[in-house]
């Protein structure tokens, strides 16, 4: 199964993620399941007294078996561990997915928290509703669900003549939208008039045929080398014969290749033939000229973005690689012709960048776009926030927050940190100076500054504004100031004055909330609770940081 999501700012600039294969499988609640996990440990995992991954998963398996009833688990259900995290003091957190009668459960995920001795400490569940169905036999046949999803894809792309539209339904249990129900989760995909991929996930009631939900499945925004946007940057490369390859052995062998303006060949939602993207080579290890006429220049930006995002997560949060397994990803540049998008693809574990049309966007290889897209990969390996409604807004905001923090982390004088998204890639034809503005999200004309009961009805790139606004206020506080040479003004929805705690503490709080407390169904109220729990863990319940988190959420009307 694959998913694609685009960054929104213009009609087709969204972001993209393809996820290969179902995460869920029928695995018993036992320590034997530990071999299926490719999780991430904090730096403490390497310490001599830290428990091993197998030990942690064994502890969690015993606790889950012992507390199955309290966790809503029955004999009809099975679980599979997705991620494991160990704090510096040995406190343990294991995240699980679950199935019901061998069907994946959307919203069935949960996290168990253990003491350093491996004893139960607490749990966070995506849903607390009992999980029981009278039947798992659908009244709506798979071909009917596929047809409904294909129609929904066309409706979401009115005005476009879509080609090669296909749909692949999967029977699931939907526990995300009220009482659990049998549903078809269908990935519909096609090509627009320019040959670019479009796709949409459609959730259909398998008994009534009613559409439950639908969302785009392309998540976006969007050496020594002379880059387009970041100036001259250092690159780690690999000697090859008499020249060099743009492959970094110090960061999991991350590399960058050139697709030569070709696109992937896809059937259904599976890309059966990816555009060839051989790794770039260079004779003297000085890459690019800083101009778009030199194809290596965009490659320098892409490699630099990958390197900096890797370094940020490793050095700041102790996460080695996007999946936390030390393995590098790769980049594909010059994808398609005039392609106004960039996307992260889980199925190839790679980033793909278009060159833009030159009028609305330039090459989409800026640092914050890279950080944004790769952070979708981090979210998919941790909380897996559903890309719809309020969880979808939090998913997008997570990428905006970490993309911005990557930009600040780089401290690059050619691309100074600020709280705008995509400011380097927009052209005059776009009509404004950035894709999004985190100090006042509504400046883009669509995003929400403040939470309301209807914010979940917005496109996820606009409902993300509430969390983006929170993040800015928590880091910088309210009121006007100049950051990165750009005027910012952190307004509040309740008229209160907010004092910021700094970017580093914002990142620490949000990362812990994402990896320890958030689940696939977390909404804004849950995000407030998750970040307060994170702040309590990191700084104490009576700390100024804890109070600041609460004040910043109240300032965006999340109480």
N, C-alpha and C positions, 0 to 999 in steps of 0.2 A: 504494500500500500504506500502511496506517496502523497505528500501534501505540498502545496505551493502557496505562499502568501506574499503579497506585495506591500511596500510602504506607501502611504497615501499622502498626497500633497497635490497631485494633479490627477487626471482621470485614470491613468494606468500606473502611477507610481505607487506601488504597494510594496511588499517584501515577500520573500518566498522561502518556503521550507518544504522539502519533500521528506517524508518519513517512510523508510523502507521496512515493510513487515509489521505485523501487529506486535505491540509490546507485551500483550497478554497471552499467557498459555496456561494450561491446566497443570499446576504444580502443587503438590501437597504442602501442608504447613509443616515443614521439616527442615532440618539443617542441610539435607541433601540439596535443597534449592540454592544453597549459597554459590554453587559453581556457575549459576546462571547470571550472577550479578557482575556488572562492570560499573561499580560505583566509584565515589570519590571520597578520599579521606583528607582531613585537614593535616597540616604539617605535623601535628602531634602523633600521627599514625606511624611515623618513622622512629619515634622514640622507643627506647628499650622497654619501658614499662607500659606502653600502649597496647591494648588488646588487638589481636589480629582481626582481619576482616572475617575470617571463618568463625572466630570466637564470638564476635559481635552478632553475626547472623545466627549462630547457634543460640545465643542468649535470646535474641528476638524471636526465633522460632519457638522456643520453649514458652516464652511469655504469651505469644499469640495463641498457641495451643491451649494454654492455661486460661486465658481470658477471652476465648473465642466468643462466648455468649455476649459478653460486655461489648465486644467489637462488632456484634451483629453477624458473626460468621456461623454458618450452619453446615451440615454435611453436604448440602448441594453446592457449596462454594469452595473454591480453591484460591490460593494466593501465590503471588510471585514477587520477590523482592526486586525493587527497581534501583534503589540508591542507598548508600550507607554513609554516615558522617560521624566522626568521633571528635568531641571537643578536647581542648588541651587538658581538661581535668578528668578525662576519661568518660564523661557522659556520652551516651550512645543514642543515635537516631537512625531508624531504619524505615524506609518508605516502601510500601507495598501496592501493587495492583491486584485486582481480584477478578475471578470469573464466577458466573452463576450457571450451573449445568452446562459448563464448557463454553459459555458465551462471554465475551468481554463485557465488563460492566463499566459504562461511562459514568464517572462520579463514584466509583467503588474504591478509589484509592484512599489510603490512610497512612499515617506515620506513627510509629510507636517510639516513645522516648524511654530510655533506660538509664539507671544510675551507673556510675563507674564500676559497680560490682555486677552489673547485668540484671538488676531488679527493675520491675516496672515502675515508671515514674509518671507516665501520662500518655495520651494519644490525641491526635488530630485526625478527624475523619471528614472526607469530602461530603458525605451525607450520613445522617444518623437514622434515616428511615429504615424500617425492616425491609429486607430484600427477599421477596417471595412472589412468584408468579404462578397462576393456575395452569399455564401452558407455555411452552416455548415454540409452539407451532404457529407460524404466521398465517393470518387470513389474507394478507396482501402478498402476492407472489413477488419473487425477486425481479422478474422483468418489469412488472408494474412499478416497483420502487425505482428501478433504473430510469424508466420513462419519466416519472415525476421529477427525478433529480435533474435529468437532461433539460426538461422544461424550465426548471428553476434556474439553471445555469444561463439559459437563453434570456430569461426574464431579467436576470441581473446584468446582462450585457445588451440591453435594448439599443438598437441602432447599429449593432455589429452583425455582420454575417459570419457566424461561427462555422468552422469546418471541422471534420473529423471528431464530432462530439461523441463521446463514449461515457459510460457510467458503470461503476463496479460496486454493487451493494454488498454489505456485510451485516449479518444479523447480530444484534447486540442487545444488551439490557440498558435502557436509559434511566439512570438514577440522578441525572442532573436537573431534570425539569419536573419537580414534584414527585408524586408517587411513582415508584419504579414501573416501567412498562417495556414490553417487547418493541423493538424498533429496528428499522433498517438504517444503517449509517452508510451513505452512498457518496463516493467520490466521483463527481462529474467533471470531465475535462474536455478541452477542445482547443482550437487555434483561431485567433482572430484574423482579420483581413491582412495583417502584416506577417502572419505566421508565428506570432508570439503566443505562448501558452496562457490559457485562462483555466481556472478550476474552482470548484466550489464543493464544500461538504454539505450534504442535505440529510437531515435527520427526519425520518418519516415513521409515524406510528404504524407498526406492522399489523395492527388489528383494524384500525379505521382508515388508514391511508392519509390521515391529516399530517401536514408538515408541522413538525415540532419546532425546528430551528434550522438555520442555514447560515453558513459563513464562508467567506473567501478562504481558500487554503493556500494563498500566496502571501506570506508575512513580510511586510517591508518597512520601508521608508522610501527607500530606495533600494641600502646596500653599501658598497657605496653606490648610491643611485640618485639621479636627479629626477625628482618626482614632479607631478603636475601641481600638487597642492601643498606638499609638506617640505619643499626645499630639498636640499641634499641630505640624504639619510644613510646611516650605516646599514649594511646587509651582510648576513652570514651566508656564504655560498659553498658549493661543493666543487672541488677541482674535477675536471673531466677531460682527459686527453690533454690537448694543449690549451684548453679554455676552461670555462666554468659553467655550472648549472645553477639556476636560481632555486636551489633547494637548501633549506636550512637544517643541518643535522643537529643543531643545538635546541631546536624546538620541534622535536618529533618528526623531522624530515618534511616539514611543511614546504610546499613548492608552489610556483605560479607557472601556468601554461597559457598559451595563446590559442583560442578557438578559430582564429582566422575568419571571424564574422559568420561562422556557421552556427546552426541551432541544433538542438537535440531532436531525435526522432522518437516519438512516444506513441504508445498504444494504450488505450484506456488511461490509467493514471501511471502506468509503468513506462519509463523511458528506456526502450530496449536498445537504443543506440545513442550514446552521448556523442556530441560533437567532439572530435579529437582535439585535445589540448596538450600537445607535447610541451614539456618543460622548456622554458626559455634558456638560451645559452648566450654567452658573451666571451669575446676573446681576451679582454684585458681586465675584467672584473669591475669595470666602471659602467654602470647601467643607465640608459636613458639620457635624454637631453633636457628634460623639463618641458618639452613641447609635445602636443598631441601628434605631430607628424612622425615622431619616433615611437613606434609601438611599445618599446620597452618602458617608456615613461609611466604609462598607466600600470604596467606590471610592477614597477617600483612602489607605487602607492599601495597596490593590493598586498604585496609582500610586507610592506611596512605596517599596514593596518593589521594583518594577521599577527605579525611579530609583537606589535604593541599590545594587542588584545590578549595574546598569550601571556605576555609579561605582566599585564595588569592583574589578570586572574590568579596567576601563580604567586606573584610577589605581594599582592594585597590580600588575597583571600585564600592562598594556599591550594588553589585548584590547578592541577597540572593538565592543561589541555581542556577543550570544550567539554568532553565527556568525562574528564577527571581521570583518564587512564594513561596520560602521558603521550598519547598518539596525536600526531599533527594532522591538520586538514590540508586542503589545497585550494588554490584559486584558479578560476578561469576568467581571463580578460578578453575584451573585444568579442563579446557574445552577440550574435545577430547583427542586424544593420539598423543603426539609429535606435537601439533598444533602450527605452527609458526606465530601466529597472536594474535592481541588484537583488540577489536572493541567496539565502542559505538553504542547502539541500541536505537533509539528514541521510538520504539513501546513498549519496556518494561522499558524504562528509566533506562537502566542498562549498565554497563561495563562488558565485557567478556574477560578473559585472558587465552591464551593457555600456556602450559608449555615449548614450544619450543622442538626442536629435540635433544638438548644437544650438537650438533656439530656446527650448524649455529647460533642458538639462545638458550639462557636459558629462564626460565620463563619470560614472557613479562610484568612484573609487576613493572617496574622501575617508578620513580616519573615523569620524563619528558614524558614518554609514557602515563601515566594516565592523566597528564595535557593536552597533545596533544589531546587525544581521547575525553575527556570531553569537550574540547573547540569546537570540532565539534558540540556538542549539543548546545553550546552558539551561534555559527554561525547560526545553523538551526533555532533558535528562534529569530534571529535579521536579518542580511542582507540576509541570505539564499543564499549565493554566489553559483551560478550554478557550479556543479562539472565537468566542461569541459572548455577547452581553458584557456584564461587568468583569468576569474573568478575562475576557478577551482584551478589554481596555487595560487591565493590569498586566497582561502579557506584553502588549505593545509598550506600555509605560516602562516595564522592566528593561526592555531593549533601549528605549530612549535614555533612561537613567544611566545604565551602564555604558552605552555608547558615549554619552557626555562625560562620564567619569574617566573613560579611556582617553578621551581627548585632553582632559585636564592632566591625567597621569603622564601623557607624552611630554607636556611642557614644551611644545614645539613653537618657536617664535614665528614660523611661517603659517601656523594654524593654531592660534592662541585659543585656549579653552574659553568657552562661553556656554550659555544655556539655550542656544539655538540648535536646531537639528537640520543638517544638510545645507548649511549656508554656503559651502564651497561649491556645491554642484549645480545650484540654481543659476539660470540665465535670465536675461531681461524678459524673455517671453513668458516666464513663469508668473511675473507680476508682483512678487514680493521677495524679501531678502532671505527667506529660509522656508523650510517645510513646516516647522513647528517652533513655538516659543514657549519655553517651560516656565518663565516668570509670569507671563500672562497668556495662557494657551489660547484664549479667545481672539488674540490678535491675528490668527490665521483665518478668521471668519467662520470657523466651524467647530473648533474644539471647546469643550466645557471647562470653565474655571472652577465651578462649584458642583458638588454632588446634588442631584435631585433624584426622586424616585423613578424618573424616566431616563436617566443617563445611560442605562443599559440598552436602550433602544437605538442609541447612536452607533454609527460605524465605529469599530474598535479603535481606529486611528484618531477619533475625536473624543470618545469616552475616556481615552487614556489621559486626556488633559487634566482630569482631577488628580490623578496620582503624580503626573509631571509637576503640577502646581505645588502639591504637597512636598515633593522632593526638593524643589527649588527653595521653598520657605524653610524646610528643615535644615538645609545646608546654609543658605545665605541670609535668611530672615526677611522681614518685610521692609518696604520702603525703597526709594531710588538709590542706585549705585551703578558704577561703571565696572564691568568685568570683561577682561579680554579686549579692552578698548571699545566695548559696546555698552550702550545705556540699557540697564535693566530696571524693572520696577515691580517688586513683589507685592502685589495687592492681596488683600484678604477678603473673604466673603462675609465675615462677621464683624469687620471693622477693627479687629484686635491687632495689636502689635506683636509680631513674632520675632524672637531672637534665634538666629541660626546656630547650629552646633558644628558646622563645617562639613566639607565634602567627604572627608575620610570617614567620619562617623555615620553620615548618611549611607555611604556604601556598605559599611559594616552591618548596620541595622537591616538594610534592604536585602543584602545577600543572606544573612542568617534567616530572616523571615522567609525568603524564597526557598531556601534549601532545607529548612527545618520545620516550618509551621504551615506554609501555604499548601493547598491541594488544588486539584483540577477545578474545583467549584468555588474557590475563594472569591468573594465579592468585596466591595469596598469596606463594609463593616468588618468582614473577616480580615481584611488587610490591616485595618487599624489594630485589631487584636493581635495579629501575627507580628506586626512591627513593635507593638508595646511589649509583647513577650520577648522579642529579640533584644530590645533595649534593656529590659529587666535582666536578661541573661548576661548581657555585655557590661552594663554599667550600674545595675541595681535598681530596685523598685522605687527608691526614694531619690534617685539621681536627677540632676538637671536635664540630662539627656532623655530620660524617661518622660519627664514632664514636657519637654520640647516636642517629642513625638506626638503626644496627645494634643498639644496646642496647635501643631501644624495641621493635623487632621481636622480639628475643629475649625481652623481657618479656611478649610475648603468644604465645610459643612458636612463632614463625616464625623458623627458624634456617637 
